[in-house]
C-alpha cells in the first residue's frame, strides 16, 4: 500500500506520539512553517514523485543506514562473546 500527503497529515494529527517519533509537527497549517517542514520531509521520502509514499520509501527515509550505526567504544568489532547476541 501507499500513503498520500492527506493521509499522512491525518495520521500525524491523530497520533502525536507518532509525530514526535518522526520529528514532524502534529498540526500542519496551510500558512505556517509546519507545512513547509512537512512538505520538505514528504518530498524527500517520495523518491518516485508519485505524490504517495510506499513502505520502501518510508523506511529508506527513516531507517538508519548501516553507515550511521555507531558501535559503543567499549564494544568494538569482535568483542561479543560466543553467548552474546550481536
MDAnalysis code that builds the backbone (N, CA, C; Angstrom):
import MDAnalysis as mda
import numpy as np

u = mda.Universe.empty(258, n_residues=86, atom_resindex=np.repeat(np.arange(86), 3), trajectory=True)
u.add_TopologyAttr("name", ["N", "CA", "C"] * 86)
u.add_TopologyAttr("resid", np.arange(1, 87))
u.add_TopologyAttr("resname", ["UNK", "UNK", "UNK", "UNK", "UNK", "UNK", "UNK", "UNK", "UNK", "UNK", "UNK", "UNK", "UNK", "UNK", "UNK", "UNK", "UNK", "UNK", "UNK", "UNK", "UNK", "UNK", "UNK", "UNK", "UNK", "UNK", "UNK", "UNK", "UNK", "UNK", "UNK", "UNK", "UNK", "UNK", "UNK", "UNK", "UNK", "UNK", "UNK", "UNK", "UNK", "UNK", "UNK", "UNK", "UNK", "UNK", "UNK", "UNK", "UNK", "UNK", "UNK", "UNK", "UNK", "UNK", "UNK", "UNK", "UNK", "UNK", "UNK", "UNK", "UNK", "UNK", "UNK", "UNK", "UNK", "UNK", "UNK", "UNK", "UNK", "UNK", "UNK", "UNK", "UNK", "UNK", "UNK", "UNK", "UNK", "UNK", "UNK", "UNK", "UNK", "UNK", "UNK", "UNK", "UNK", "UNK"])
u.atoms.positions = np.array([
    [0.801, -1.177, 0.000],
    [0.000, 0.000, 0.000],
    [0.853, 1.254, 0.000],
    [0.185, 2.349, -0.153],
    [0.835, 3.652, -0.155],
    [0.043, 4.607, 0.734],
    [0.662, 5.715, 1.084],
    [0.007, 6.742, 1.881],
    [0.164, 8.083, 1.171],
    [-0.926, 8.823, 1.120],
    [-0.918, 10.144, 0.482],
    [-0.531, 11.209, 1.508],
    [-0.309, 12.426, 1.034],
    [0.001, 13.528, 1.939],
    [-1.136, 13.742, 2.930],
    [-2.366, 13.710, 2.438],
    [-3.520, 13.943, 3.314],
    [-3.604, 12.866, 4.391],
    [-3.411, 11.605, 3.992],
    [-3.447, 10.515, 4.969],
    [-2.333, 10.669, 6.004],
    [-1.166, 11.081, 5.546],
    [-0.025, 11.266, 6.440],
    [-0.332, 12.370, 7.446],
    [-0.857, 13.502, 6.979],
    [-1.207, 14.623, 7.858],
    [-2.247, 14.186, 8.884],
    [-3.267, 13.467, 8.445],
    [-4.301, 12.984, 9.365],
    [-3.696, 12.060, 10.419],
    [-2.772, 11.212, 10.007],
    [-2.120, 10.307, 10.947],
    [-1.291, 11.053, 11.983],
    [-0.577, 12.088, 11.552],
    [0.211, 12.882, 12.493],
    [-0.682, 13.611, 13.478],
    [-1.806, 14.122, 12.997],
    [-2.753, 14.832, 13.854],
    [-3.390, 13.876, 14.869],
    [-3.720, 12.681, 14.419],
    [-4.405, 11.702, 15.266],
    [-3.478, 11.087, 16.309],
    [-2.194, 10.977, 15.980],
    [-1.248, 10.291, 16.862],
    [-0.027, 11.171, 17.139],
    [-0.122, 12.060, 18.139],
    [1.000, 12.948, 18.451],
    [2.293, 12.202, 18.795],
    [2.182, 11.014, 19.376],
    [3.390, 10.238, 19.689],
    [4.113, 9.829, 18.409],
    [3.350, 9.485, 17.382],
    [3.949, 9.154, 16.087],
    [4.645, 10.374, 15.507],
    [3.975, 11.509, 15.552],
    [4.571, 12.746, 15.033],
    [5.882, 13.044, 15.747],
    [5.899, 12.860, 17.052],
    [7.113, 13.123, 17.810],
    [8.233, 12.173, 17.398],
    [7.891, 10.893, 17.236],
    [8.917, 9.905, 16.840],
    [9.473, 10.188, 15.455],
    [8.618, 10.729, 14.574],
    [9.055, 11.038, 13.206],
    [9.643, 12.433, 13.097],
    [9.629, 13.172, 14.210],
    [10.156, 14.531, 14.248],
    [9.415, 15.452, 13.271],
    [8.087, 15.296, 13.255],
    [7.233, 16.120, 12.405],
    [6.157, 16.767, 13.275],
    [5.621, 17.908, 12.841],
    [4.582, 18.573, 13.626],
    [3.274, 17.779, 13.637],
    [2.501, 17.933, 14.709],
    [1.197, 17.268, 14.785],
    [0.131, 18.068, 14.052],
    [0.284, 19.354, 14.030],
    [-0.665, 20.233, 13.336],
    [0.054, 20.876, 12.153],
    [-0.477, 20.674, 10.978],
    [0.114, 21.241, 9.766],
    [-0.853, 22.295, 9.257],
    [-0.444, 23.540, 9.336],
    [-1.305, 24.647, 8.920],
    [-0.879, 25.146, 7.544],
    [-1.846, 25.533, 6.757],
    [-1.619, 25.983, 5.384],
    [-0.597, 27.115, 5.314],
    [-0.710, 28.087, 6.194],
    [0.113, 29.291, 6.115],
    [1.196, 29.332, 7.188],
    [1.816, 28.224, 7.479],
    [2.828, 28.240, 8.543],
    [4.058, 27.427, 8.156],
    [5.067, 27.547, 8.988],
    [6.295, 26.791, 8.763],
    [6.099, 25.300, 8.897],
    [5.058, 24.885, 9.615],
    [4.803, 23.454, 9.786],
    [4.502, 22.794, 8.443],
    [3.810, 23.505, 7.570],
    [3.511, 22.960, 6.247],
    [4.785, 22.801, 5.423],
    [5.658, 23.774, 5.510],
    [6.935, 23.709, 4.792],
    [7.758, 22.525, 5.279],
    [7.835, 22.363, 6.592],
    [8.586, 21.237, 7.169],
    [8.013, 19.915, 6.669],
    [6.682, 19.790, 6.727],
    [6.050, 18.555, 6.286],
    [6.308, 18.310, 4.803],
    [6.127, 19.328, 3.980],
    [6.302, 19.154, 2.533],
    [7.742, 18.786, 2.178],
    [8.699, 19.364, 2.870],
    [10.100, 19.006, 2.612],
    [10.360, 17.545, 2.973],
    [9.836, 17.121, 4.129],
    [10.030, 15.728, 4.546],
    [9.325, 14.774, 3.589],
    [8.067, 15.075, 3.254],
    [7.313, 14.201, 2.361],
    [7.993, 14.118, 0.992],
    [8.412, 15.265, 0.486],
    [9.096, 15.281, -0.814],
    [10.389, 14.485, -0.809],
    [11.120, 14.541, 0.307],
    [12.359, 13.771, 0.414],
    [12.075, 12.272, 0.456],
    [10.948, 11.891, 1.039],
    [10.570, 10.470, 1.090],
    [10.078, 9.975, -0.262],
    [9.330, 10.803, -0.970],
    [8.659, 10.424, -2.222],
    [9.668, 10.425, -3.381],
    [10.510, 9.438, -3.410],
    [11.596, 9.369, -4.392],
    [11.118, 9.257, -5.836],
    [9.955, 8.658, -6.047],
    [9.480, 8.476, -7.424],
    [8.479, 9.556, -7.850],
    [8.326, 10.603, -7.031],
    [7.423, 11.724, -7.341],
    [5.995, 11.282, -7.660],
    [5.540, 10.243, -6.983],
    [4.195, 9.719, -7.214],
    [3.135, 10.442, -6.376],
    [3.581, 11.332, -5.499],
    [2.696, 12.042, -4.560],
    [2.132, 11.102, -3.495],
    [2.741, 9.917, -3.396],
    [2.432, 8.961, -2.340],
    [3.750, 8.372, -1.849],
    [3.689, 7.764, -0.675],
    [4.874, 7.108, -0.121],
    [4.548, 5.647, 0.099],
    [5.418, 4.788, -0.390],
    [5.240, 3.364, -0.109],
    [6.169, 2.983, 1.051],
    [6.053, 1.773, 1.519],
    [6.823, 1.335, 2.676],
    [8.321, 1.465, 2.444],
    [8.792, 1.102, 1.261],
    [10.228, 1.174, 0.988],
    [10.737, 2.614, 1.050],
    [9.958, 3.559, 0.517],
    [10.362, 4.963, 0.576],
    [10.393, 5.452, 2.023],
    [9.379, 5.066, 2.799],
    [9.311, 5.464, 4.198],
    [10.511, 4.928, 4.970],
    [10.783, 3.647, 4.806],
    [11.906, 3.032, 5.525],
    [13.239, 3.607, 5.090],
    [13.396, 3.879, 3.797],
    [14.652, 4.453, 3.316],
    [14.904, 5.816, 3.952],
    [13.838, 6.550, 4.223],
    [13.972, 7.879, 4.817],
    [14.229, 7.800, 6.318],
    [13.510, 6.930, 7.027],
    [13.580, 6.899, 8.485],
    [14.494, 5.838, 9.069],
    [14.705, 4.733, 8.389],
    [15.562, 3.681, 8.936],
    [17.018, 4.118, 8.810],
    [17.775, 3.951, 9.863],
    [19.188, 4.333, 9.770],
    [19.938, 3.429, 8.801],
    [20.827, 4.024, 8.069],
    [21.650, 3.219, 7.172],
    [22.752, 2.565, 7.996],
    [23.303, 1.459, 7.518],
    [24.380, 0.801, 8.264],
    [25.555, 1.747, 8.528],
    [25.764, 2.723, 7.654],
    [26.867, 3.662, 7.829],
    [26.649, 4.595, 9.011],
    [25.395, 4.742, 9.457],
    [25.118, 5.633, 10.579],
    [25.104, 4.893, 11.909],
    [25.244, 3.567, 11.880],
    [25.257, 2.808, 13.119],
    [26.532, 3.122, 13.872],
    [26.408, 3.261, 15.155],
    [27.581, 3.540, 15.982],
    [27.760, 2.395, 16.969],
    [28.955, 1.864, 17.013],
    [29.290, 0.806, 17.964],
    [29.907, 1.486, 19.175],
    [29.363, 1.244, 20.363],
    [29.957, 1.860, 21.559],
    [31.436, 1.531, 21.656],
    [32.220, 2.486, 22.122],
    [33.676, 2.313, 22.196],
    [34.061, 1.088, 23.008],
    [33.284, 0.769, 24.023],
    [33.617, -0.369, 24.871],
    [33.268, -1.702, 24.215],
    [32.593, -1.667, 23.064],
    [32.173, -2.910, 22.413],
    [32.519, -2.860, 20.932],
    [33.760, -2.754, 20.625],
    [34.194, -2.701, 19.242],
    [33.950, -4.003, 18.516],
    [34.254, -4.021, 17.252],
    [34.056, -5.215, 16.428],
    [34.793, -6.397, 17.033],
    [34.137, -7.521, 17.040],
    [34.756, -8.745, 17.535],
    [34.760, -8.869, 19.052],
    [34.072, -7.967, 19.751],
    [34.117, -8.019, 21.210],
    [32.989, -8.839, 21.818],
    [32.081, -9.342, 21.005],
    [30.990, -10.150, 21.544],
    [31.506, -11.533, 21.910],
    [31.011, -12.044, 23.020],
    [31.386, -13.405, 23.389],
    [30.525, -14.371, 22.597],
    [30.822, -15.652, 22.678],
    [30.057, -16.646, 21.939],
    [28.607, -16.718, 22.408],
    [28.318, -16.261, 23.629],
    [26.967, -16.368, 24.165],
    [26.148, -15.104, 23.972],
    [26.768, -14.019, 23.535],
    [26.051, -12.763, 23.349],
    [25.523, -12.651, 21.927],
    [24.358, -12.072, 21.829],
    [23.815, -11.794, 20.505],
    [24.377, -10.469, 20.017],
    [24.605, -10.329, 18.722],
    [25.132, -9.066, 18.209],
    [24.146, -7.930, 18.355],
])
